[in-house]
Amino acid sequence: MYEDSQHNNRMACLEHSCTVHNLTQQKKELQETYEKLVEDVNNLLDYKDSQPEVNQKNDAENISVIVESSMTKDAEIKKLKVVVDQLKQIHVAQATVIRNLKFNHLKEKEKLISDKRTLDICYADLKKEKDKLDCCIAELMKLNEKLTMEKSTLASCIVDLKTIGDSNKRKLNQIKAICDED
């Protein structure tokens, strides 16, 4: 889920970057057009100043053309200002997204480090317990060997006692038989 949100944020950043790039290109084109129009207006004004007497009618037409072009330029300038404001907002949004991504990455990294420390501590504790259990197992194995040896000793003693008991029974039976004969 975290990777999906990161992917979506990156895709949004890329889309915003493309939009910013396109708007920047449009701004450059409009700026060039504006500069060309300013140059044309300046040339017209220079031409007008260089003409000693110009027909008033031509002046009125020139003025109306200049006014129309300046109105067109003003409209273009307003559009450019809107585009620039949008670019600024996009830049602020991108900066916020990047800042949030870095912050989330750092939080995730801290959490992973903390979890790793906890796992290391648990691993060390488990290793100590394993060593203790290994010692207990070794002691139990020694005790088992000792008991096995005692068992075999007792088994041989039992066998000896059985043979002695059988021998004593035979002797007792022989004694009874002798006593019965008398």
GUSESE-871262 format. One record per atom (N, C-alpha, C): atom name; residue number from 0; x, y negated, z; residue in one letter. Coordinates in nm, 3 decimals. Layout:
<vomis>
 atom   n    east   north      up res
   CA NUM       X       Y       Z   a
...
</vomis>
This chain:
<vomis>
 atom   n    east   north      up res
    N   0   0.083   0.117   0.000   m
   CA   0   0.000   0.000   0.000   m
    C   0   0.088  -0.125   0.000   m
    N   1   0.195  -0.120   0.080   y
   CA   1   0.287  -0.232   0.085   y
    C   1   0.354  -0.252  -0.051   y
    N   2   0.393  -0.137  -0.115   e
   CA   2   0.458  -0.147  -0.246   e
    C   2   0.361  -0.203  -0.350   e
    N   3   0.233  -0.164  -0.340   d
   CA   3   0.133  -0.217  -0.434   d
    C   3   0.119  -0.367  -0.419   d
    N   4   0.115  -0.414  -0.294   s
   CA   4   0.101  -0.559  -0.275   s
    C   4   0.227  -0.631  -0.323   s
    N   5   0.343  -0.569  -0.301   q
   CA   5   0.466  -0.630  -0.352   q
    C   5   0.463  -0.635  -0.504   q
    N   6   0.420  -0.524  -0.566   h
   CA   6   0.412  -0.520  -0.713   h
    C   6   0.315  -0.626  -0.763   h
    N   7   0.198  -0.635  -0.700   n
   CA   7   0.099  -0.735  -0.742   n
    C   7   0.154  -0.876  -0.725   n
    N   8   0.227  -0.900  -0.615   n
   CA   8   0.285  -1.033  -0.593   n
    C   8   0.390  -1.064  -0.699   n
    N   9   0.471  -0.964  -0.735   r
   CA   9   0.571  -0.987  -0.838   r
    C   9   0.506  -1.016  -0.972   r
    N  10   0.400  -0.939  -1.002   m
   CA  10   0.330  -0.962  -1.129   m
    C  10   0.268  -1.102  -1.131   m
    N  11   0.211  -1.144  -1.018   a
   CA  11   0.152  -1.278  -1.010   a
    C  11   0.261  -1.383  -1.028   a
    N  12   0.377  -1.359  -0.967   c
   CA  12   0.489  -1.454  -0.982   c
    C  12   0.532  -1.462  -1.128   c
    N  13   0.538  -1.346  -1.195   l
   CA  13   0.576  -1.345  -1.336   l
    C  13   0.474  -1.420  -1.421   l
    N  14   0.346  -1.399  -1.391   e
   CA  14   0.242  -1.470  -1.466   e
    C  14   0.254  -1.620  -1.442   e
    N  15   0.277  -1.658  -1.316   h
   CA  15   0.292  -1.800  -1.285   h
    C  15   0.416  -1.857  -1.355   h
    N  16   0.522  -1.777  -1.359   s
   CA  16   0.643  -1.823  -1.426   s
    C  16   0.617  -1.847  -1.574   s
    N  17   0.543  -1.755  -1.637   c
   CA  17   0.510  -1.772  -1.779   c
    C  17   0.424  -1.897  -1.798   c
    N  18   0.329  -1.915  -1.709   t
   CA  18   0.243  -2.034  -1.718   t
    C  18   0.326  -2.160  -1.701   t
    N  19   0.417  -2.157  -1.603   v
   CA  19   0.504  -2.273  -1.580   v
    C  19   0.588  -2.301  -1.703   v
    N  20   0.641  -2.193  -1.763   h
   CA  20   0.724  -2.210  -1.882   h
    C  20   0.643  -2.272  -1.996   h
    N  21   0.522  -2.219  -2.019   n
   CA  21   0.437  -2.272  -2.126   n
    C  21   0.400  -2.417  -2.101   n
    N  22   0.365  -2.447  -1.976   l
   CA  22   0.328  -2.585  -1.943   l
    C  22   0.448  -2.679  -1.956   l
    N  23   0.565  -2.628  -1.921   t
   CA  23   0.686  -2.709  -1.936   t
    C  23   0.712  -2.738  -2.083   t
    N  24   0.692  -2.638  -2.169   q
   CA  24   0.709  -2.660  -2.313   q
    C  24   0.608  -2.763  -2.364   q
    N  25   0.484  -2.751  -2.319   q
   CA  25   0.382  -2.848  -2.361   q
    C  25   0.419  -2.988  -2.313   q
    N  26   0.471  -2.995  -2.192   k
   CA  26   0.510  -3.124  -2.137   k
    C  26   0.621  -3.186  -2.222   k
    N  27   0.720  -3.102  -2.260   k
   CA  27   0.830  -3.153  -2.343   k
    C  27   0.777  -3.204  -2.476   k
    N  28   0.686  -3.126  -2.535   e
   CA  28   0.631  -3.168  -2.665   e
    C  28   0.553  -3.299  -2.652   e
    N  29   0.473  -3.308  -2.547   l
   CA  29   0.396  -3.432  -2.525   l
    C  29   0.490  -3.549  -2.495   l
    N  30   0.596  -3.522  -2.421   q
   CA  30   0.693  -3.628  -2.390   q
    C  30   0.759  -3.677  -2.518   q
    N  31   0.794  -3.582  -2.607   e
   CA  31   0.855  -3.622  -2.734   e
    C  31   0.757  -3.703  -2.818   e
    N  32   0.631  -3.658  -2.819   t
   CA  32   0.528  -3.733  -2.893   t
    C  32   0.512  -3.872  -2.834   t
    N  33   0.510  -3.879  -2.702   y
   CA  33   0.496  -4.008  -2.634   y
    C  33   0.613  -4.100  -2.669   y
    N  34   0.735  -4.045  -2.663   e
   CA  34   0.852  -4.126  -2.695   e
    C  34   0.848  -4.174  -2.839   e
    N  35   0.801  -4.088  -2.929   k
   CA  35   0.790  -4.127  -3.070   k
    C  35   0.688  -4.239  -3.086   k
    N  36   0.576  -4.226  -3.016   l
   CA  36   0.474  -4.330  -3.024   l
    C  36   0.524  -4.462  -2.965   l
    N  37   0.596  -4.454  -2.855   v
   CA  37   0.654  -4.576  -2.796   v
    C  37   0.750  -4.639  -2.894   v
    N  38   0.830  -4.556  -2.959   e
   CA  38   0.924  -4.607  -3.059   e
    C  38   0.849  -4.674  -3.174   e
    N  39   0.741  -4.608  -3.221   d
   CA  39   0.660  -4.667  -3.329   d
    C  39   0.599  -4.800  -3.287   d
    N  40   0.548  -4.804  -3.164   v
   CA  40   0.489  -4.930  -3.114   v
    C  40   0.596  -5.038  -3.107   v
    N  41   0.714  -5.001  -3.056   n
   CA  41   0.824  -5.098  -3.048   n
    C  41   0.865  -5.145  -3.187   n
    N  42   0.869  -5.051  -3.282   n
   CA  42   0.902  -5.090  -3.420   n
    C  42   0.797  -5.185  -3.477   n
    N  43   0.671  -5.156  -3.449   l
   CA  43   0.564  -5.245  -3.497   l
    C  43   0.577  -5.383  -3.434   l
    N  44   0.605  -5.384  -3.305   l
   CA  44   0.621  -5.514  -3.238   l
    C  44   0.742  -5.589  -3.292   l
    N  45   0.851  -5.515  -3.314   d
   CA  45   0.970  -5.579  -3.371   d
    C  45   0.941  -5.632  -3.511   d
    N  46   0.868  -5.552  -3.586   y
   CA  46   0.833  -5.595  -3.722   y
    C  46   0.745  -5.719  -3.716   y
    N  47   0.652  -5.720  -3.623   k
   CA  47   0.563  -5.835  -3.609   k
    C  47   0.642  -5.959  -3.571   k
    N  48   0.737  -5.940  -3.479   d
   CA  48   0.818  -6.055  -3.438   d
    C  48   0.907  -6.104  -3.551   d
    N  49   0.949  -6.014  -3.638   s
   CA  49   1.035  -6.055  -3.749   s
    C  49   0.957  -6.127  -3.858   s
    N  50   0.830  -6.104  -3.869   q
   CA  50   0.746  -6.172  -3.968   q
    C  50   0.709  -6.310  -3.914   q
    N  51   0.745  -6.417  -3.985   p
   CA  51   0.713  -6.551  -3.934   p
    C  51   0.563  -6.577  -3.931   p
    N  52   0.499  -6.549  -4.037   e
   CA  52   0.354  -6.570  -4.039   e
    C  52   0.289  -6.444  -4.093   e
    N  53   0.201  -6.391  -4.013   v
   CA  53   0.132  -6.270  -4.053   v
    C  53  -0.016  -6.305  -4.057   v
    N  54  -0.077  -6.244  -4.148   n
   CA  54  -0.219  -6.269  -4.163   n
    C  54  -0.289  -6.227  -4.035   n
    N  55  -0.381  -6.311  -3.988   q
   CA  55  -0.451  -6.285  -3.863   q
    C  55  -0.533  -6.157  -3.872   q
    N  56  -0.582  -6.130  -3.989   k
   CA  56  -0.659  -6.008  -4.008   k
    C  56  -0.571  -5.886  -3.989   k
    N  57  -0.451  -5.891  -4.048   n
   CA  57  -0.356  -5.780  -4.031   n
    C  57  -0.319  -5.765  -3.884   n
    N  58  -0.306  -5.880  -3.816   d
   CA  58  -0.274  -5.874  -3.673   d
    C  58  -0.385  -5.804  -3.595   d
    N  59  -0.507  -5.838  -3.628   a
   CA  59  -0.620  -5.776  -3.558   a
    C  59  -0.622  -5.626  -3.585   a
    N  60  -0.597  -5.588  -3.710   e
   CA  60  -0.594  -5.445  -3.743   e
    C  60  -0.479  -5.376  -3.671   e
    N  61  -0.363  -5.442  -3.674   n
   CA  61  -0.247  -5.384  -3.605   n
    C  61  -0.274  -5.370  -3.456   n
    N  62  -0.336  -5.472  -3.400   i
   CA  62  -0.366  -5.467  -3.256   i
    C  62  -0.463  -5.354  -3.227   i
    N  63  -0.566  -5.340  -3.314   s
   CA  63  -0.662  -5.232  -3.289   s
    C  63  -0.594  -5.095  -3.304   s
    N  64  -0.502  -5.082  -3.401   v
   CA  64  -0.427  -4.956  -3.417   v
    C  64  -0.341  -4.932  -3.294   v
    N  65  -0.275  -5.038  -3.248   i
   CA  65  -0.189  -5.025  -3.130   i
    C  65  -0.272  -4.989  -3.008   i
    N  66  -0.388  -5.054  -2.994   v
   CA  66  -0.475  -5.025  -2.880   v
    C  66  -0.522  -4.880  -2.886   v
    N  67  -0.561  -4.835  -3.005   e
   CA  67  -0.605  -4.696  -3.020   e
    C  67  -0.492  -4.599  -2.987   e
    N  68  -0.373  -4.629  -3.040   s
   CA  68  -0.260  -4.539  -3.012   s
    C  68  -0.223  -4.543  -2.864   s
    N  69  -0.231  -4.662  -2.802   s
   CA  69  -0.200  -4.669  -2.659   s
    C  69  -0.306  -4.596  -2.577   s
    N  70  -0.433  -4.602  -2.622   m
   CA  70  -0.538  -4.528  -2.552   m
    C  70  -0.514  -4.377  -2.567   m
    N  71  -0.475  -4.338  -2.689   t
   CA  71  -0.444  -4.197  -2.712   t
    C  71  -0.327  -4.155  -2.624   t
    N  72  -0.226  -4.241  -2.617   k
   CA  72  -0.109  -4.212  -2.534   k
    C  72  -0.148  -4.205  -2.387   k
    N  73  -0.235  -4.297  -2.344   d
   CA  73  -0.279  -4.294  -2.204   d
    C  73  -0.351  -4.163  -2.173   d
    N  74  -0.435  -4.118  -2.267   a
   CA  74  -0.505  -3.991  -2.248   a
    C  74  -0.404  -3.876  -2.240   a
    N  75  -0.304  -3.880  -2.328   e
   CA  75  -0.201  -3.776  -2.326   e
    C  75  -0.122  -3.781  -2.196   e
    N  76  -0.095  -3.903  -2.150   i
   CA  76  -0.020  -3.919  -2.024   i
    C  76  -0.102  -3.862  -1.908   i
    N  77  -0.232  -3.888  -1.908   k
   CA  77  -0.318  -3.833  -1.803   k
    C  77  -0.316  -3.681  -1.808   k
    N  78  -0.324  -3.626  -1.929   k
   CA  78  -0.318  -3.480  -1.943   k
    C  78  -0.185  -3.427  -1.890   k
    N  79  -0.076  -3.499  -1.925   l
   CA  79   0.056  -3.458  -1.877   l
    C  79   0.063  -3.463  -1.725   l
    N  80   0.005  -3.568  -1.666   k
   CA  80   0.007  -3.578  -1.519   k
    C  80  -0.069  -3.461  -1.457   k
    N  81  -0.182  -3.424  -1.518   v
   CA  81  -0.257  -3.308  -1.468   v
    C  81  -0.171  -3.182  -1.479   v
    N  82  -0.104  -3.167  -1.593   v
   CA  82  -0.018  -3.049  -1.613   v
    C  82   0.096  -3.049  -1.512   v
    N  83   0.156  -3.166  -1.489   v
   CA  83   0.267  -3.176  -1.392   v
    C  83   0.216  -3.141  -1.253   v
    N  84   0.097  -3.191  -1.217   d
   CA  84   0.041  -3.157  -1.086   d
    C  84   0.018  -3.006  -1.074   d
    N  85  -0.031  -2.945  -1.182   q
   CA  85  -0.051  -2.800  -1.181   q
    C  85   0.082  -2.728  -1.164   q
    N  86   0.184  -2.777  -1.234   l
   CA  86   0.317  -2.716  -1.222   l
    C  86   0.368  -2.726  -1.079   l
    N  87   0.348  -2.843  -1.018   k
   CA  87   0.393  -2.860  -0.879   k
    C  87   0.320  -2.762  -0.787   k
    N  88   0.189  -2.749  -0.808   q
   CA  88   0.112  -2.656  -0.725   q
    C  88   0.158  -2.512  -0.745   q
    N  89   0.188  -2.478  -0.869   i
   CA  89   0.236  -2.342  -0.898   i
    C  89   0.371  -2.319  -0.832   i
    N  90   0.459  -2.420  -0.839   h
   CA  90   0.591  -2.407  -0.775   h
    C  90   0.576  -2.390  -0.624   h
    N  91   0.486  -2.467  -0.563   v
   CA  91   0.463  -2.455  -0.419   v
    C  91   0.409  -2.316  -0.387   v
    N  92   0.315  -2.268  -0.469   a
   CA  92   0.258  -2.134  -0.446   a
    C  92   0.365  -2.026  -0.461   a
    N  93   0.449  -2.041  -0.562   q
   CA  93   0.557  -1.942  -0.581   q
    C  93   0.653  -1.944  -0.463   q
    N  94   0.687  -2.062  -0.417   a
   CA  94   0.778  -2.072  -0.302   a
    C  94   0.716  -2.006  -0.180   a
    N  95   0.587  -2.028  -0.160   t
   CA  95   0.519  -1.967  -0.046   t
    C  95   0.519  -1.815  -0.059   t
    N  96   0.490  -1.765  -0.177   v
   CA  96   0.489  -1.620  -0.200   v
    C  96   0.628  -1.562  -0.175   v
    N  97   0.729  -1.627  -0.227   i
   CA  97   0.866  -1.577  -0.210   i
    C  97   0.904  -1.579  -0.062   i
    N  98   0.869  -1.688   0.007   r
   CA  98   0.900  -1.699   0.150   r
    C  98   0.829  -1.587   0.227   r
    N  99   0.702  -1.564   0.194   n
   CA  99   0.627  -1.458   0.262   n
    C  99   0.685  -1.320   0.232   n
    N 100   0.726  -1.297   0.107   l
   CA 100   0.787  -1.168   0.072   l
    C 100   0.916  -1.146   0.150   l
    N 101   0.999  -1.251   0.160   k
   CA 101   1.124  -1.238   0.236   k
    C 101   1.094  -1.211   0.383   k
    N 102   0.995  -1.284   0.439   f
   CA 102   0.960  -1.266   0.579   f
    C 102   0.910  -1.124   0.603   f
    N 103   0.822  -1.075   0.516   n
   CA 103   0.770  -0.938   0.530   n
    C 103   0.881  -0.836   0.516   n
    N 104   0.974  -0.862   0.423   h
   CA 104   1.087  -0.770   0.405   h
    C 104   1.172  -0.766   0.533   h
    N 105   1.198  -0.883   0.592   l
   CA 105   1.278  -0.886   0.714   l
    C 105   1.206  -0.815   0.829   l
    N 106   1.074  -0.837   0.840   k
   CA 106   0.998  -0.769   0.945   k
    C 106   1.004  -0.618   0.926   k
    N 107   0.989  -0.574   0.803   e
   CA 107   0.994  -0.430   0.773   e
    C 107   1.133  -0.374   0.805   e
    N 108   1.236  -0.451   0.772   k
   CA 108   1.373  -0.407   0.798   k
    C 108   1.397  -0.396   0.949   k
    N 109   1.350  -0.496   1.027   e
   CA 109   1.365  -0.490   1.172   e
    C 109   1.293  -0.368   1.229   e
    N 110   1.173  -0.341   1.179   k
   CA 110   1.096  -0.226   1.226   k
    C 110   1.171  -0.097   1.195   k
    N 111   1.227  -0.087   1.075   l
   CA 111   1.302   0.034   1.039   l
    C 111   1.425   0.051   1.128   l
    N 112   1.494  -0.059   1.157   i
   CA 112   1.612  -0.052   1.244   i
    C 112   1.571  -0.006   1.384   i
    N 113   1.461  -0.063   1.435   s
   CA 113   1.412  -0.025   1.567   s
    C 113   1.373   0.123   1.569   s
    N 114   1.303   0.167   1.466   d
   CA 114   1.264   0.308   1.458   d
    C 114   1.386   0.399   1.450   d
    N 115   1.489   0.355   1.377   k
   CA 115   1.611   0.435   1.365   k
    C 115   1.679   0.448   1.501   k
    N 116   1.684   0.336   1.577   r
   CA 116   1.745   0.342   1.710   r
    C 116   1.669   0.441   1.799   r
    N 117   1.536   0.432   1.794   t
   CA 117   1.453   0.523   1.874   t
    C 117   1.480   0.668   1.835   t
    N 118   1.488   0.694   1.705   l
   CA 118   1.516   0.830   1.659   l
    C 118   1.655   0.876   1.703   l
    N 119   1.753   0.786   1.699   d
   CA 119   1.888   0.822   1.743   d
    C 119   1.888   0.860   1.891   d
    N 120   1.815   0.782   1.972   i
   CA 120   1.808   0.811   2.116   i
    C 120   1.739   0.946   2.138   i
    N 121   1.628   0.968   2.068   c
   CA 121   1.557   1.097   2.081   c
    C 121   1.646   1.212   2.036   c
    N 122   1.721   1.192   1.929   y
   CA 122   1.811   1.296   1.879   y
    C 122   1.917   1.329   1.983   y
    N 123   1.974   1.225   2.046   a
   CA 123   2.076   1.247   2.148   a
    C 123   2.017   1.325   2.266   a
    N 124   1.895   1.286   2.309   d
   CA 124   1.831   1.358   2.419   d
    C 124   1.805   1.504   2.382   d
    N 125   1.755   1.527   2.261   l
   CA 125   1.729   1.664   2.217   l
    C 125   1.857   1.745   2.209   l
    N 126   1.965   1.681   2.167   k
   CA 126   2.093   1.752   2.158   k
    C 126   2.141   1.793   2.298   k
    N 127   2.124   1.703   2.397   k
   CA 127   2.162   1.737   2.534   k
    C 127   2.078   1.855   2.584   k
    N 128   1.949   1.850   2.558   e
   CA 128   1.860   1.959   2.601   e
    C 128   1.900   2.090   2.532   e
    N 129   1.936   2.082   2.404   k
   CA 129   1.977   2.202   2.331   k
    C 129   2.103   2.260   2.394   k
    N 130   2.200   2.172   2.429   d
   CA 130   2.323   2.221   2.492   d
    C 130   2.292   2.289   2.625   d
    N 131   2.201   2.229   2.704   k
   CA 131   2.163   2.291   2.831   k
    C 131   2.100   2.428   2.807   k
    N 132   2.009   2.432   2.709   l
   CA 132   1.944   2.560   2.678   l
    C 132   2.044   2.664   2.628   l
    N 133   2.142   2.620   2.549   d
   CA 133   2.246   2.713   2.503   d
    C 133   2.323   2.771   2.622   d
    N 134   2.355   2.685   2.721   c
   CA 134   2.424   2.734   2.841   c
    C 134   2.337   2.835   2.916   c
    N 135   2.208   2.803   2.930   c
   CA 135   2.116   2.895   2.998   c
    C 135   2.108   3.028   2.924   c
    N 136   2.100   3.022   2.792   i
   CA 136   2.094   3.145   2.712   i
    C 136   2.221   3.227   2.732   i
    N 137   2.337   3.161   2.735   a
   CA 137   2.463   3.233   2.755   a
    C 137   2.463   3.302   2.892   a
    N 138   2.417   3.231   2.996   e
   CA 138   2.411   3.290   3.130   e
    C 138   2.315   3.409   3.132   e
    N 139   2.199   3.392   3.065   l
   CA 139   2.102   3.502   3.060   l
    C 139   2.159   3.622   2.986   l
    N 140   2.236   3.598   2.882   m
   CA 140   2.298   3.709   2.807   m
    C 140   2.397   3.784   2.897   m
    N 141   2.476   3.707   2.974   k
   CA 141   2.571   3.772   3.066   k
    C 141   2.496   3.854   3.170   k
    N 142   2.388   3.795   3.224   l
   CA 142   2.308   3.865   3.324   l
    C 142   2.245   3.990   3.263   l
    N 143   2.200   3.980   3.139   n
   CA 143   2.141   4.095   3.069   n
    C 143   2.244   4.206   3.053   n
    N 144   2.367   4.170   3.015   e
   CA 144   2.474   4.271   3.002   e
    C 144   2.500   4.339   3.136   e
    N 145   2.505   4.257   3.242   k
   CA 145   2.532   4.311   3.376   k
    C 145   2.420   4.407   3.416   k
    N 146   2.294   4.365   3.392   l
   CA 146   2.181   4.450   3.427   l
    C 146   2.180   4.578   3.343   l
    N 147   2.218   4.567   3.216   t
   CA 147   2.226   4.685   3.130   t
    C 147   2.330   4.783   3.184   t
    N 148   2.443   4.728   3.227   m
   CA 148   2.548   4.816   3.284   m
    C 148   2.498   4.882   3.412   m
    N 149   2.430   4.804   3.498   e
   CA 149   2.378   4.860   3.623   e
    C 149   2.272   4.966   3.592   e
    N 150   2.190   4.941   3.490   k
   CA 150   2.086   5.036   3.451   k
    C 150   2.148   5.168   3.407   k
    N 151   2.253   5.158   3.324   s
   CA 151   2.317   5.281   3.278   s
    C 151   2.383   5.354   3.395   s
    N 152   2.439   5.276   3.490   t
   CA 152   2.500   5.338   3.609   t
    C 152   2.393   5.409   3.691   t
    N 153   2.279   5.337   3.711   l
   CA 153   2.170   5.397   3.787   l
    C 153   2.113   5.519   3.715   l
    N 154   2.105   5.514   3.584   a
   CA 154   2.054   5.628   3.507   a
    C 154   2.146   5.749   3.527   a
    N 155   2.277   5.726   3.523   s
   CA 155   2.369   5.839   3.543   s
    C 155   2.359   5.891   3.686   s
    N 156   2.337   5.797   3.783   c
   CA 156   2.319   5.840   3.923   c
    C 156   2.191   5.923   3.936   c
    N 157   2.085   5.880   3.869   i
   CA 157   1.958   5.954   3.874   i
    C 157   1.977   6.093   3.815   i
    N 158   2.048   6.100   3.703   v
   CA 158   2.074   6.231   3.641   v
    C 158   2.152   6.319   3.738   v
    N 159   2.254   6.260   3.802   d
   CA 159   2.333   6.336   3.900   d
    C 159   2.245   6.384   4.016   d
    N 160   2.159   6.290   4.066   l
   CA 160   2.072   6.325   4.178   l
    C 160   1.973   6.433   4.137   l
    N 161   1.923   6.429   4.014   k
   CA 161   1.830   6.532   3.967   k
    C 161   1.900   6.667   3.962   k
    N 162   2.021   6.666   3.907   t
   CA 162   2.093   6.794   3.902   t
    C 162   2.123   6.845   4.043   t
    N 163   2.160   6.754   4.133   i
   CA 163   2.185   6.795   4.272   i
    C 163   2.055   6.844   4.334   i
    N 164   1.943   6.769   4.307   g
   CA 164   1.811   6.810   4.360   g
    C 164   1.772   6.947   4.308   g
    N 165   1.794   6.971   4.177   d
   CA 165   1.762   7.102   4.119   d
    C 165   1.849   7.211   4.184   d
    N 166   1.973   7.178   4.201   s
   CA 166   2.064   7.274   4.264   s
    C 166   2.020   7.302   4.407   s
    N 167   1.981   7.197   4.480   n
   CA 167   1.934   7.214   4.618   n
    C 167   1.805   7.295   4.621   n
    N 168   1.717   7.277   4.526   k
   CA 168   1.592   7.353   4.520   k
    C 168   1.624   7.501   4.499   k
    N 169   1.717   7.527   4.410   r
   CA 169   1.755   7.667   4.385   r
    C 169   1.813   7.729   4.512   r
    N 170   1.898   7.652   4.576   k
   CA 170   1.959   7.703   4.700   k
    C 170   1.850   7.725   4.805   k
    N 171   1.756   7.629   4.815   l
   CA 171   1.647   7.641   4.912   l
    C 171   1.563   7.765   4.879   l
    N 172   1.536   7.785   4.753   n
   CA 172   1.459   7.903   4.712   n
    C 172   1.537   8.031   4.746   n
    N 173   1.665   8.030   4.726   q
   CA 173   1.746   8.148   4.758   q
    C 173   1.744   8.173   4.910   q
    N 174   1.752   8.059   4.986   i
   CA 174   1.750   8.072   5.132   i
    C 174   1.613   8.127   5.174   i
    N 175   1.505   8.077   5.116   k
   CA 175   1.371   8.126   5.149   k
    C 175   1.361   8.274   5.113   k
    N 176   1.415   8.310   4.999   a
   CA 176   1.408   8.448   4.957   a
    C 176   1.484   8.536   5.057   a
    N 177   1.597   8.488   5.104   i
   CA 177   1.675   8.564   5.202   i
    C 177   1.596   8.573   5.333   i
    N 178   1.536   8.461   5.371   c
   CA 178   1.458   8.458   5.496   c
    C 178   1.336   8.549   5.483   c
    N 179   1.278   8.554   5.373   d
   CA 179   1.160   8.637   5.352   d
    C 179   1.201   8.785   5.356   d
    N 180   1.314   8.821   5.316   e
   CA 180   1.358   8.959   5.317   e
    C 180   1.379   9.004   5.460   e
    N 181   1.414   8.921   5.541   d
   CA 181   1.440   8.958   5.681   d
    C 181   1.313   8.965   5.750   d
</vomis>
